[in-house]
Amino acid sequence: MWFGVTSDTDAFFFSYGLILFFSLTVAPVVESVIVPYIAEARKIESDVAAFVGKALCITGVGLAVISGAFLLAVKPLLYTVTEFEVDTLNLVYQLLIEFSPLTILLVWTSILSGTLNAYRKFAFPAITPAFRAVINLGIMYVFKDLIGIHAIAMGYLLGEIARLAILSVVTKRLNLFRLDLSFRFDPKLREFFRTALYQMIGMVAIGLNPVVDRTMASWLEEGSLSILHYADRLYMIPVTFMATGLMVTLLTHWSDRYYETGLGGLRENVKKAVRWVGFVSFAIVILLFFLRQPITKLAFGRGAFPLQKLPEVSWVWVCYLFGFVPYMMGRICVRAHLAAKNTKIIMRYGIYSFFLNIFLNSILMIHFKVAGIALSTSFISLFYVLYFFIGFRELERIK
């Protein structure tokens, strides 16, 4: 809104998209994977401060090296794969340099957020993104006329620095532990990074599925990709409603319980949670099914949106909703595998689901057009819950 639609905004969104893809692949994984490690350290009365301090130092150095190598390699690649003007490409590269510290900051805040979650201090990791957003907007507003598009990069960086500072102060004030910074790479830290790497690979593969869906939707008649996007936005409303807060709480609770009751206790917890979540999510699907038309009209039935397309958006949304129940149940099962540090199964699932999604899209698009892509996602959700539920047998062999 403040910067309009120019070559500068093109440069910003391109550079920010690259950094965001990398950061949002690494940071959420680190935040979730660290929880069972903190739970284990507390159970055996190991030094949590030393583990967290080493994780912060080593990730900082490692990401700095990776960012430097990326910046050295990306400029000639940009000239090859993009068709930007020279000035725009130079701006893209400059913004990438300005954004590069954001990857380290996001991972550091994720480490502290995951640690606080492991201590059941959920409120602080949950509210700090709001402080980051306020600072970000304030910086952009104050400096937009002075430094232009660079104000956005400054806002993101200072916002994340503020979030890191808040989490650090909270950790100190709560007297959870005193950070013990160190660069010593021990076997437990090596296991932590290996566990995180498996999940990162899986998350990258899973993250490619929406890209595949949009690409294949572009093969259909005009407007199909937009209809898929609008239906997906409606689908994400109940997903966000059900998942916000619940998944973080379950991971923390089950990570503690796993080291108290073992795999048997974890399995019983999963069964209870799956039944409860399955019942609630099924009730939500029934309610949304009967309200699909007025909700679709309320969301999109105004402005320049063609009213004749509303029924198609509604139908594609229903096709997404077919997979809502198994998807939510599958997310419960994933949290149990994370509590047991079994992230290899996430890596395998990500790879399998990627190819299965392409296969199902190719078949269902023939008969159902864009709705077939949504149906494919729902079938993938069924595979999701079955794969991770059956995967408990693998845990029995591992543990």
MARPA-156230 format. One record per residue (C-alpha): residue number from 1; residue in three letters; chain; y, z, x. Coordinates in nm, 4 decimals, always signed. Layout:
N
<rec NUM; ala; A; <Y; Z; X>>
...
//
This chain:
399
<rec 1; met; A; <+0.0000; +0.0000; +0.0000>>
<rec 2; trp; A; <+0.2445; +0.0917; +0.2807>>
<rec 3; phe; A; <+0.1316; -0.1873; +0.5142>>
<rec 4; gly; A; <+0.0676; -0.4736; +0.2706>>
<rec 5; val; A; <-0.1694; -0.7615; +0.3444>>
<rec 6; thr; A; <-0.0965; -0.9125; +0.6860>>
<rec 7; ser; A; <-0.2682; -1.0117; +1.0070>>
<rec 8; asp; A; <-0.1991; -0.6564; +1.1285>>
<rec 9; thr; A; <-0.3954; -0.5072; +0.8375>>
<rec 10; asp; A; <-0.6753; -0.7571; +0.9036>>
<rec 11; ala; A; <-0.6873; -0.6323; +1.2620>>
<rec 12; phe; A; <-0.6894; -0.2711; +1.1457>>
<rec 13; phe; A; <-0.9702; -0.3078; +0.8925>>
<rec 14; phe; A; <-1.1811; -0.5080; +1.1366>>
<rec 15; ser; A; <-1.1457; -0.2565; +1.4216>>
<rec 16; tyr; A; <-1.1779; +0.0468; +1.1958>>
<rec 17; gly; A; <-1.4899; -0.1007; +1.0358>>
<rec 18; leu; A; <-1.6597; -0.1299; +1.3755>>
<rec 19; ile; A; <-1.5736; +0.2274; +1.4760>>
<rec 20; leu; A; <-1.6579; +0.3644; +1.1311>>
<rec 21; phe; A; <-2.0011; +0.2002; +1.1235>>
<rec 22; phe; A; <-2.0933; +0.3573; +1.4563>>
<rec 23; ser; A; <-1.9398; +0.6965; +1.3803>>
<rec 24; leu; A; <-2.0865; +0.7305; +1.0311>>
<rec 25; thr; A; <-2.4275; +0.6379; +1.1655>>
<rec 26; val; A; <-2.4226; +0.9050; +1.4357>>
<rec 27; ala; A; <-2.2136; +1.1910; +1.2921>>
<rec 28; pro; A; <-2.4016; +1.2627; +0.9632>>
<rec 29; val; A; <-2.7344; +1.2467; +1.1478>>
<rec 30; val; A; <-2.6204; +1.5018; +1.4051>>
<rec 31; glu; A; <-2.4868; +1.7282; +1.1286>>
<rec 32; ser; A; <-2.8206; +1.7333; +0.9473>>
<rec 33; val; A; <-3.0577; +1.7359; +1.2465>>
<rec 34; ile; A; <-2.8887; +2.0334; +1.4140>>
<rec 35; val; A; <-2.9538; +2.2620; +1.1141>>
<rec 36; pro; A; <-3.3298; +2.3174; +1.1715>>
<rec 37; tyr; A; <-3.2684; +2.3643; +1.5439>>
<rec 38; ile; A; <-3.0152; +2.6404; +1.4748>>
<rec 39; ala; A; <-3.2554; +2.7944; +1.2220>>
<rec 40; glu; A; <-3.5336; +2.7920; +1.4809>>
<rec 41; ala; A; <-3.3067; +2.9404; +1.7494>>
<rec 42; arg; A; <-3.2029; +3.2239; +1.5189>>
<rec 43; lys; A; <-3.5621; +3.2924; +1.4175>>
<rec 44; ile; A; <-3.6867; +3.3267; +1.7759>>
<rec 45; glu; A; <-3.3580; +3.4943; +1.8814>>
<rec 46; ser; A; <-3.2701; +3.2177; +2.1250>>
<rec 47; asp; A; <-2.9154; +3.1581; +2.2514>>
<rec 48; val; A; <-2.7414; +2.9586; +1.9773>>
<rec 49; ala; A; <-2.4112; +2.9541; +2.1669>>
<rec 50; ala; A; <-2.5716; +2.7916; +2.4707>>
<rec 51; phe; A; <-2.7483; +2.5272; +2.2598>>
<rec 52; val; A; <-2.4332; +2.4327; +2.0660>>
<rec 53; gly; A; <-2.2196; +2.4352; +2.3823>>
<rec 54; lys; A; <-2.4572; +2.2039; +2.5650>>
<rec 55; ala; A; <-2.4774; +1.9729; +2.2629>>
<rec 56; leu; A; <-2.0967; +1.9465; +2.2522>>
<rec 57; cys; A; <-2.0593; +1.8783; +2.6253>>
<rec 58; ile; A; <-2.3411; +1.6276; +2.6613>>
<rec 59; thr; A; <-2.2543; +1.4311; +2.3461>>
<rec 60; gly; A; <-1.8931; +1.4156; +2.4634>>
<rec 61; val; A; <-1.9866; +1.2684; +2.8003>>
<rec 62; gly; A; <-2.2524; +1.0379; +2.6559>>
<rec 63; leu; A; <-2.0259; +0.8978; +2.3851>>
<rec 64; ala; A; <-1.7415; +0.8528; +2.6341>>
<rec 65; val; A; <-1.9687; +0.6400; +2.8531>>
<rec 66; ile; A; <-2.0948; +0.4394; +2.5533>>
<rec 67; ser; A; <-1.7405; +0.3858; +2.4240>>
<rec 68; gly; A; <-1.6237; +0.2689; +2.7653>>
<rec 69; ala; A; <-1.9113; +0.0217; +2.7957>>
<rec 70; phe; A; <-1.8431; -0.1019; +2.4411>>
<rec 71; leu; A; <-1.4753; -0.1607; +2.5126>>
<rec 72; leu; A; <-1.5574; -0.3536; +2.8291>>
<rec 73; ala; A; <-1.8058; -0.5796; +2.6494>>
<rec 74; val; A; <-1.6417; -0.6287; +2.3116>>
<rec 75; lys; A; <-1.3284; -0.8275; +2.4023>>
<rec 76; pro; A; <-1.5013; -1.1483; +2.5209>>
<rec 77; leu; A; <-1.7434; -1.1114; +2.2282>>
<rec 78; leu; A; <-1.4548; -1.0974; +1.9806>>
<rec 79; tyr; A; <-1.3206; -1.4294; +2.1086>>
<rec 80; thr; A; <-1.6642; -1.5814; +2.0462>>
<rec 81; val; A; <-1.7596; -1.4473; +1.7019>>
<rec 82; thr; A; <-1.4194; -1.4277; +1.5271>>
<rec 83; glu; A; <-1.1538; -1.6829; +1.4429>>
<rec 84; phe; A; <-0.8508; -1.4541; +1.4618>>
<rec 85; glu; A; <-0.5319; -1.5689; +1.6266>>
<rec 86; val; A; <-0.4798; -1.4508; +1.9852>>
<rec 87; asp; A; <-0.2174; -1.1931; +1.8860>>
<rec 88; thr; A; <-0.4445; -1.0538; +1.6144>>
<rec 89; leu; A; <-0.7386; -1.0323; +1.8543>>
<rec 90; asn; A; <-0.5256; -0.8464; +2.1065>>
<rec 91; leu; A; <-0.4222; -0.6051; +1.8326>>
<rec 92; val; A; <-0.7874; -0.5568; +1.7326>>
<rec 93; tyr; A; <-0.8743; -0.4655; +2.0896>>
<rec 94; gln; A; <-0.5769; -0.2301; +2.1209>>
<rec 95; leu; A; <-0.6754; -0.0547; +1.7971>>
<rec 96; leu; A; <-1.0347; -0.0220; +1.9175>>
<rec 97; ile; A; <-0.9042; +0.1578; +2.2260>>
<rec 98; glu; A; <-0.6896; +0.3857; +2.0096>>
<rec 99; phe; A; <-0.9782; +0.4584; +1.7729>>
<rec 100; ser; A; <-1.2440; +0.5134; +2.0418>>
<rec 101; pro; A; <-1.1880; +0.8933; +2.0766>>
<rec 102; leu; A; <-1.2623; +0.9225; +1.7049>>
<rec 103; thr; A; <-1.6355; +0.8770; +1.7684>>
<rec 104; ile; A; <-1.6451; +1.1836; +1.9951>>
<rec 105; leu; A; <-1.4314; +1.3908; +1.7592>>
<rec 106; leu; A; <-1.6459; +1.3044; +1.4557>>
<rec 107; val; A; <-1.9657; +1.4005; +1.6346>>
<rec 108; trp; A; <-1.8134; +1.7266; +1.7609>>
<rec 109; thr; A; <-1.6973; +1.8238; +1.4120>>
<rec 110; ser; A; <-2.0431; +1.7315; +1.2815>>
<rec 111; ile; A; <-2.2094; +1.9626; +1.5337>>
<rec 112; leu; A; <-1.9854; +2.2525; +1.4291>>
<rec 113; ser; A; <-2.0228; +2.1680; +1.0585>>
<rec 114; gly; A; <-2.4009; +2.1594; +1.0871>>
<rec 115; thr; A; <-2.3986; +2.4875; +1.2766>>
<rec 116; leu; A; <-2.1849; +2.6559; +1.0098>>
<rec 117; asn; A; <-2.4144; +2.5160; +0.7406>>
<rec 118; ala; A; <-2.7119; +2.6651; +0.9250>>
<rec 119; tyr; A; <-2.5382; +3.0037; +0.8988>>
<rec 120; arg; A; <-2.4826; +2.9358; +0.5247>>
<rec 121; lys; A; <-2.1063; +2.9078; +0.5642>>
<rec 122; phe; A; <-2.0918; +2.5969; +0.3478>>
<rec 123; ala; A; <-1.7331; +2.6240; +0.2261>>
<rec 124; phe; A; <-1.5602; +2.5550; +0.5569>>
<rec 125; pro; A; <-1.7360; +2.2244; +0.6439>>
<rec 126; ala; A; <-1.6821; +2.1170; +0.2823>>
<rec 127; ile; A; <-1.3051; +2.1751; +0.2661>>
<rec 128; thr; A; <-1.1943; +2.0667; +0.6146>>
<rec 129; pro; A; <-1.2064; +1.6923; +0.5297>>
<rec 130; ala; A; <-0.9282; +1.7625; +0.2778>>
<rec 131; phe; A; <-0.7053; +1.9019; +0.5559>>
<rec 132; arg; A; <-0.7872; +1.5968; +0.7656>>
<rec 133; ala; A; <-0.6858; +1.3651; +0.4812>>
<rec 134; val; A; <-0.3535; +1.5448; +0.4237>>
<rec 135; ile; A; <-0.2628; +1.5282; +0.7934>>
<rec 136; asn; A; <-0.3709; +1.1650; +0.8099>>
<rec 137; leu; A; <-0.1481; +1.0653; +0.5168>>
<rec 138; gly; A; <+0.1423; +1.2687; +0.6531>>
<rec 139; ile; A; <+0.1262; +1.1022; +0.9950>>
<rec 140; met; A; <+0.1045; +0.7567; +0.8407>>
<rec 141; tyr; A; <+0.4039; +0.8217; +0.6155>>
<rec 142; val; A; <+0.6239; +0.9630; +0.8930>>
<rec 143; phe; A; <+0.5420; +0.7052; +1.1612>>
<rec 144; lys; A; <+0.4725; +0.3889; +0.9579>>
<rec 145; asp; A; <+0.8178; +0.2412; +1.0211>>
<rec 146; leu; A; <+0.8268; +0.3482; +1.3860>>
<rec 147; ile; A; <+0.4890; +0.2265; +1.5148>>
<rec 148; gly; A; <+0.3536; +0.0281; +1.2199>>
<rec 149; ile; A; <-0.0221; -0.0094; +1.1823>>
<rec 150; his; A; <-0.0816; +0.2169; +1.4835>>
<rec 151; ala; A; <+0.0270; +0.5096; +1.2661>>
<rec 152; ile; A; <-0.3056; +0.4846; +1.0826>>
<rec 153; ala; A; <-0.5037; +0.5245; +1.4045>>
<rec 154; met; A; <-0.2826; +0.8171; +1.5067>>
<rec 155; gly; A; <-0.3297; +0.9766; +1.1649>>
<rec 156; tyr; A; <-0.7083; +0.9549; +1.1800>>
<rec 157; leu; A; <-0.7202; +1.0988; +1.5323>>
<rec 158; leu; A; <-0.4808; +1.3879; +1.4684>>
<rec 159; gly; A; <-0.6507; +1.4618; +1.1369>>
<rec 160; glu; A; <-0.9908; +1.4874; +1.3056>>
<rec 161; ile; A; <-0.8455; +1.6974; +1.5895>>
<rec 162; ala; A; <-0.7065; +1.9370; +1.3279>>
<rec 163; arg; A; <-1.0445; +1.9531; +1.1569>>
<rec 164; leu; A; <-1.2156; +2.0287; +1.4890>>
<rec 165; ala; A; <-0.9609; +2.3021; +1.5631>>
<rec 166; ile; A; <-1.0110; +2.4606; +1.2196>>
<rec 167; leu; A; <-1.3907; +2.4643; +1.2545>>
<rec 168; ser; A; <-1.3624; +2.6106; +1.6051>>
<rec 169; val; A; <-1.1313; +2.8891; +1.4846>>
<rec 170; val; A; <-1.3563; +2.9614; +1.1855>>
<rec 171; thr; A; <-1.6617; +2.9879; +1.4120>>
<rec 172; lys; A; <-1.4749; +3.2325; +1.6357>>
<rec 173; arg; A; <-1.3263; +3.4401; +1.3517>>
<rec 174; leu; A; <-1.6629; +3.4778; +1.1777>>
<rec 175; asn; A; <-1.8092; +3.6135; +1.5036>>
<rec 176; leu; A; <-2.1137; +3.3916; +1.4668>>
<rec 177; phe; A; <-2.1288; +3.3306; +1.8417>>
<rec 178; arg; A; <-1.8999; +3.2566; +2.1345>>
<rec 179; leu; A; <-1.9276; +2.8970; +2.2541>>
<rec 180; asp; A; <-2.0938; +2.8679; +2.5937>>
<rec 181; leu; A; <-2.0038; +2.5209; +2.7229>>
<rec 182; ser; A; <-2.2500; +2.3714; +2.9689>>
<rec 183; phe; A; <-2.3769; +2.0318; +3.0854>>
<rec 184; arg; A; <-2.7328; +2.1497; +3.1570>>
<rec 185; phe; A; <-2.9849; +1.9171; +2.9909>>
<rec 186; asp; A; <-3.2904; +2.1270; +2.8962>>
<rec 187; pro; A; <-3.6130; +2.0302; +2.7119>>
<rec 188; lys; A; <-3.4942; +2.1676; +2.3753>>
<rec 189; leu; A; <-3.1765; +1.9599; +2.3907>>
<rec 190; arg; A; <-3.3803; +1.6541; +2.4903>>
<rec 191; glu; A; <-3.5984; +1.7098; +2.1831>>
<rec 192; phe; A; <-3.2868; +1.7423; +1.9664>>
<rec 193; phe; A; <-3.1449; +1.4091; +2.0829>>
<rec 194; arg; A; <-3.4814; +1.2363; +2.0456>>
<rec 195; thr; A; <-3.5157; +1.3705; +1.6905>>
<rec 196; ala; A; <-3.1637; +1.2532; +1.6082>>
<rec 197; leu; A; <-3.2291; +0.9086; +1.7590>>
<rec 198; tyr; A; <-3.5254; +0.8448; +1.5289>>
<rec 199; gln; A; <-3.3127; +0.9226; +1.2263>>
<rec 200; met; A; <-3.0215; +0.7105; +1.3536>>
<rec 201; ile; A; <-3.2484; +0.4071; +1.3843>>
<rec 202; gly; A; <-3.3742; +0.4646; +1.0317>>
<rec 203; met; A; <-3.0222; +0.5118; +0.8935>>
<rec 204; val; A; <-2.9021; +0.1891; +1.0563>>
<rec 205; ala; A; <-3.1913; +0.0003; +0.8962>>
<rec 206; ile; A; <-3.1266; +0.1635; +0.5580>>
<rec 207; gly; A; <-2.7538; +0.0942; +0.5913>>
<rec 208; leu; A; <-2.8267; -0.2763; +0.6306>>
<rec 209; asn; A; <-2.9828; -0.2979; +0.2823>>
<rec 210; pro; A; <-2.6459; -0.3116; +0.0986>>
<rec 211; val; A; <-2.5356; -0.5810; +0.3444>>
<rec 212; val; A; <-2.8503; -0.7788; +0.2627>>
<rec 213; asp; A; <-2.7909; -0.7307; -0.1112>>
<rec 214; arg; A; <-2.4325; -0.8571; -0.0904>>
<rec 215; thr; A; <-2.5315; -1.1497; +0.1283>>
<rec 216; met; A; <-2.8071; -1.2591; -0.1098>>
<rec 217; ala; A; <-2.5812; -1.2052; -0.4128>>
<rec 218; ser; A; <-2.3390; -1.4554; -0.2563>>
<rec 219; trp; A; <-2.6108; -1.7196; -0.2983>>
<rec 220; leu; A; <-2.5862; -1.6872; -0.6780>>
<rec 221; glu; A; <-2.3150; -1.8114; -0.9143>>
<rec 222; glu; A; <-1.9526; -1.7185; -0.8605>>
<rec 223; gly; A; <-1.8723; -1.3556; -0.9416>>
<rec 224; ser; A; <-2.2271; -1.2276; -0.8882>>
<rec 225; leu; A; <-2.1347; -1.0281; -0.5793>>
<rec 226; ser; A; <-1.8433; -0.8644; -0.7622>>
<rec 227; ile; A; <-2.0645; -0.7728; -1.0577>>
<rec 228; leu; A; <-2.3162; -0.6162; -0.8191>>
<rec 229; his; A; <-2.0365; -0.4187; -0.6514>>
<rec 230; tyr; A; <-1.8934; -0.2890; -0.9795>>
<rec 231; ala; A; <-2.2360; -0.1836; -1.1065>>
<rec 232; asp; A; <-2.3110; -0.0142; -0.7756>>
<rec 233; arg; A; <-1.9857; +0.1858; -0.7994>>
<rec 234; leu; A; <-2.0906; +0.3116; -1.1436>>
<rec 235; tyr; A; <-2.4349; +0.4003; -1.0088>>
<rec 236; met; A; <-2.2862; +0.6030; -0.7237>>
<rec 237; ile; A; <-2.1076; +0.8361; -0.9672>>
<rec 238; pro; A; <-2.4237; +1.0240; -1.0826>>
<rec 239; val; A; <-2.5694; +1.0014; -0.7308>>
<rec 240; thr; A; <-2.2644; +1.1749; -0.5862>>
<rec 241; phe; A; <-2.2586; +1.4268; -0.8711>>
<rec 242; met; A; <-2.6207; +1.5270; -0.8122>>
<rec 243; ala; A; <-2.6225; +1.5173; -0.4328>>
<rec 244; thr; A; <-2.2895; +1.6801; -0.3382>>
<rec 245; gly; A; <-2.3585; +2.0254; -0.2022>>
<rec 246; leu; A; <-2.7216; +2.0332; -0.3133>>
<rec 247; met; A; <-2.8736; +1.8475; -0.0184>>
<rec 248; val; A; <-2.6858; +2.0510; +0.2436>>
<rec 249; thr; A; <-2.7857; +2.3777; +0.0770>>
<rec 250; leu; A; <-3.1508; +2.2765; +0.0472>>
<rec 251; leu; A; <-3.1707; +2.1697; +0.4120>>
<rec 252; thr; A; <-3.0319; +2.5034; +0.5298>>
<rec 253; his; A; <-3.2517; +2.7092; +0.2980>>
<rec 254; trp; A; <-3.5678; +2.5168; +0.3786>>
<rec 255; ser; A; <-3.4996; +2.5187; +0.7538>>
<rec 256; asp; A; <-3.4937; +2.8992; +0.7406>>
<rec 257; arg; A; <-3.7955; +2.9194; +0.5103>>
<rec 258; tyr; A; <-3.9979; +2.6797; +0.7207>>
<rec 259; tyr; A; <-4.0008; +2.9216; +1.0118>>
<rec 260; glu; A; <-4.0912; +3.2074; +0.7781>>
<rec 261; thr; A; <-4.3571; +3.0571; +0.5502>>
<rec 262; gly; A; <-4.4699; +2.7461; +0.7389>>
<rec 263; leu; A; <-4.5648; +2.4111; +0.5885>>
<rec 264; gly; A; <-4.7368; +2.5635; +0.2844>>
<rec 265; gly; A; <-4.4233; +2.7423; +0.1729>>
<rec 266; leu; A; <-4.2147; +2.4304; +0.2359>>
<rec 267; arg; A; <-4.4483; +2.2209; +0.0223>>
<rec 268; glu; A; <-4.4205; +2.4642; -0.2697>>
<rec 269; asn; A; <-4.0409; +2.4655; -0.2425>>
<rec 270; val; A; <-4.0377; +2.0863; -0.2484>>
<rec 271; lys; A; <-4.2590; +2.0688; -0.5580>>
<rec 272; lys; A; <-4.0319; +2.3068; -0.7488>>
<rec 273; ala; A; <-3.7165; +2.1252; -0.6424>>
<rec 274; val; A; <-3.8614; +1.7820; -0.7233>>
<rec 275; arg; A; <-3.9576; +1.8958; -1.0742>>
<rec 276; trp; A; <-3.6118; +2.0429; -1.1389>>
<rec 277; val; A; <-3.4188; +1.7491; -0.9948>>
<rec 278; gly; A; <-3.6483; +1.5028; -1.1703>>
<rec 279; phe; A; <-3.5865; +1.6672; -1.5081>>
<rec 280; val; A; <-3.2068; +1.6842; -1.4669>>
<rec 281; ser; A; <-3.1742; +1.3315; -1.3277>>
<rec 282; phe; A; <-3.3930; +1.1914; -1.6089>>
<rec 283; ala; A; <-3.1650; +1.3575; -1.8662>>
<rec 284; ile; A; <-2.8627; +1.2013; -1.6916>>
<rec 285; val; A; <-3.0247; +0.8556; -1.7032>>
<rec 286; ile; A; <-3.0944; +0.8857; -2.0776>>
<rec 287; leu; A; <-2.7368; +0.9949; -2.1447>>
<rec 288; leu; A; <-2.5857; +0.7162; -1.9331>>
<rec 289; phe; A; <-2.8145; +0.4565; -2.0899>>
<rec 290; phe; A; <-2.6799; +0.5275; -2.4380>>
<rec 291; leu; A; <-2.3219; +0.5492; -2.3116>>
<rec 292; arg; A; <-2.3440; +0.2483; -2.0795>>
<rec 293; gln; A; <-2.1228; +0.0168; -2.2822>>
<rec 294; pro; A; <-1.8282; +0.2516; -2.3498>>
<rec 295; ile; A; <-1.8389; +0.3772; -1.9895>>
<rec 296; thr; A; <-1.8373; +0.0241; -1.8517>>
<rec 297; lys; A; <-1.5512; -0.0707; -2.0826>>
<rec 298; leu; A; <-1.3560; +0.2413; -1.9873>>
<rec 299; ala; A; <-1.4044; +0.1739; -1.6157>>
<rec 300; phe; A; <-1.3354; -0.2003; -1.6055>>
<rec 301; gly; A; <-1.2184; -0.3204; -1.9471>>
<rec 302; arg; A; <-0.8548; -0.3640; -1.8554>>
<rec 303; gly; A; <-0.6235; -0.5567; -1.6248>>
<rec 304; ala; A; <-0.7475; -0.8923; -1.5031>>
<rec 305; phe; A; <-1.1170; -0.8082; -1.5494>>
<rec 306; pro; A; <-1.2803; -1.0711; -1.7780>>
<rec 307; leu; A; <-1.4158; -0.8868; -2.0829>>
<rec 308; gln; A; <-1.7050; -1.1314; -2.1214>>
<rec 309; lys; A; <-1.8451; -1.0006; -1.7920>>
<rec 310; leu; A; <-1.8662; -0.6393; -1.9100>>
<rec 311; pro; A; <-2.2152; -0.6727; -2.0659>>
<rec 312; glu; A; <-2.3479; -0.8186; -1.7406>>
<rec 313; val; A; <-2.2026; -0.5318; -1.5375>>
<rec 314; ser; A; <-2.3532; -0.2881; -1.7871>>
<rec 315; trp; A; <-2.6971; -0.4524; -1.7597>>
<rec 316; val; A; <-2.6943; -0.4547; -1.3797>>
<rec 317; trp; A; <-2.5927; -0.0870; -1.3849>>
<rec 318; val; A; <-2.8919; -0.0103; -1.6096>>
<rec 319; cys; A; <-3.1164; -0.1867; -1.3568>>
<rec 320; tyr; A; <-2.9788; +0.0437; -1.0869>>
<rec 321; leu; A; <-3.0340; +0.3472; -1.3107>>
<rec 322; phe; A; <-3.4071; +0.2683; -1.3357>>
<rec 323; gly; A; <-3.4323; +0.3934; -0.9789>>
<rec 324; phe; A; <-3.2075; +0.6978; -1.0127>>
<rec 325; val; A; <-3.4821; +0.9531; -1.0804>>
<rec 326; pro; A; <-3.7133; +0.8502; -0.7923>>
<rec 327; tyr; A; <-3.4135; +0.8158; -0.5603>>
<rec 328; met; A; <-3.2998; +1.1732; -0.6221>>
<rec 329; met; A; <-3.6566; +1.3028; -0.5891>>
<rec 330; gly; A; <-3.6923; +1.1098; -0.2650>>
<rec 331; arg; A; <-3.3792; +1.2684; -0.1209>>
<rec 332; ile; A; <-3.5362; +1.6093; -0.1863>>
<rec 333; cys; A; <-3.8491; +1.5086; +0.0071>>
<rec 334; val; A; <-3.6384; +1.3775; +0.2971>>
<rec 335; arg; A; <-3.4703; +1.7186; +0.3319>>
<rec 336; ala; A; <-3.8119; +1.8779; +0.3733>>
<rec 337; his; A; <-3.9018; +1.6377; +0.6544>>
<rec 338; leu; A; <-3.5677; +1.7100; +0.8215>>
<rec 339; ala; A; <-3.6351; +2.0835; +0.7996>>
<rec 340; ala; A; <-3.9625; +2.0206; +0.9835>>
<rec 341; lys; A; <-3.7839; +1.7884; +1.2334>>
<rec 342; asn; A; <-4.0014; +1.4934; +1.1308>>
<rec 343; thr; A; <-3.7429; +1.2163; +1.1660>>
<rec 344; lys; A; <-3.9903; +0.9526; +1.2843>>
<rec 345; ile; A; <-4.0846; +0.9010; +0.9207>>
<rec 346; ile; A; <-3.7196; +0.8205; +0.8388>>
<rec 347; met; A; <-3.7139; +0.5592; +1.1148>>
<rec 348; arg; A; <-4.0312; +0.3953; +0.9844>>
<rec 349; tyr; A; <-3.9113; +0.4045; +0.6247>>
<rec 350; gly; A; <-3.5818; +0.2413; +0.7202>>
<rec 351; ile; A; <-3.7582; -0.0500; +0.8871>>
<rec 352; tyr; A; <-4.0140; -0.0943; +0.6049>>
<rec 353; ser; A; <-3.7498; -0.0734; +0.3298>>
<rec 354; phe; A; <-3.5328; -0.3344; +0.5020>>
<rec 355; phe; A; <-3.8040; -0.6009; +0.4932>>
<rec 356; leu; A; <-3.9331; -0.4913; +0.1516>>
<rec 357; asn; A; <-3.5814; -0.5231; +0.0112>>
<rec 358; ile; A; <-3.5488; -0.8819; +0.1344>>
<rec 359; phe; A; <-3.8899; -0.9680; -0.0137>>
<rec 360; leu; A; <-3.8204; -0.8117; -0.3555>>
<rec 361; asn; A; <-3.4705; -0.9603; -0.3746>>
<rec 362; ser; A; <-3.6118; -1.3074; -0.3084>>
<rec 363; ile; A; <-3.8624; -1.2746; -0.5934>>
<rec 364; leu; A; <-3.6566; -1.0899; -0.8553>>
<rec 365; met; A; <-3.3431; -1.3006; -0.8072>>
<rec 366; ile; A; <-3.5360; -1.6030; -0.9290>>
<rec 367; his; A; <-3.5993; -1.4481; -1.2706>>
<rec 368; phe; A; <-3.3170; -1.1949; -1.3168>>
<rec 369; lys; A; <-3.0309; -1.3338; -1.1030>>
<rec 370; val; A; <-2.7973; -1.0575; -0.9819>>
<rec 371; ala; A; <-2.9779; -0.7965; -1.1930>>
<rec 372; gly; A; <-3.2877; -0.8723; -0.9842>>
<rec 373; ile; A; <-3.1111; -0.7356; -0.6767>>
<rec 374; ala; A; <-3.0403; -0.4099; -0.8624>>
<rec 375; leu; A; <-3.4026; -0.3983; -0.9805>>
<rec 376; ser; A; <-3.5156; -0.4475; -0.6215>>
<rec 377; thr; A; <-3.3122; -0.1422; -0.5217>>
<rec 378; ser; A; <-3.4821; +0.0573; -0.7983>>
<rec 379; phe; A; <-3.8288; -0.0454; -0.6791>>
<rec 380; ile; A; <-3.7253; +0.0526; -0.3272>>
<rec 381; ser; A; <-3.6330; +0.3967; -0.4679>>
<rec 382; leu; A; <-3.9852; +0.4327; -0.6085>>
<rec 383; phe; A; <-4.1271; +0.3409; -0.2682>>
<rec 384; tyr; A; <-3.8814; +0.5933; -0.1206>>
<rec 385; val; A; <-4.0158; +0.8963; -0.3039>>
<rec 386; leu; A; <-4.3823; +0.7954; -0.2706>>
<rec 387; tyr; A; <-4.3526; +0.7288; +0.1017>>
<rec 388; phe; A; <-4.1893; +1.0610; +0.1833>>
<rec 389; phe; A; <-4.4075; +1.2635; -0.0538>>
<rec 390; ile; A; <-4.7273; +1.1165; +0.0898>>
<rec 391; gly; A; <-4.5740; +1.1772; +0.4321>>
<rec 392; phe; A; <-4.6452; +1.5498; +0.3973>>
<rec 393; arg; A; <-4.9992; +1.4696; +0.5093>>
<rec 394; glu; A; <-4.8477; +1.3493; +0.8355>>
<rec 395; leu; A; <-4.6722; +1.6860; +0.8721>>
<rec 396; glu; A; <-5.0067; +1.8629; +0.8410>>
<rec 397; arg; A; <-5.1435; +1.6605; +1.1329>>
<rec 398; ile; A; <-4.8291; +1.7114; +1.3439>>
<rec 399; lys; A; <-4.7925; +2.0828; +1.2805>>
//
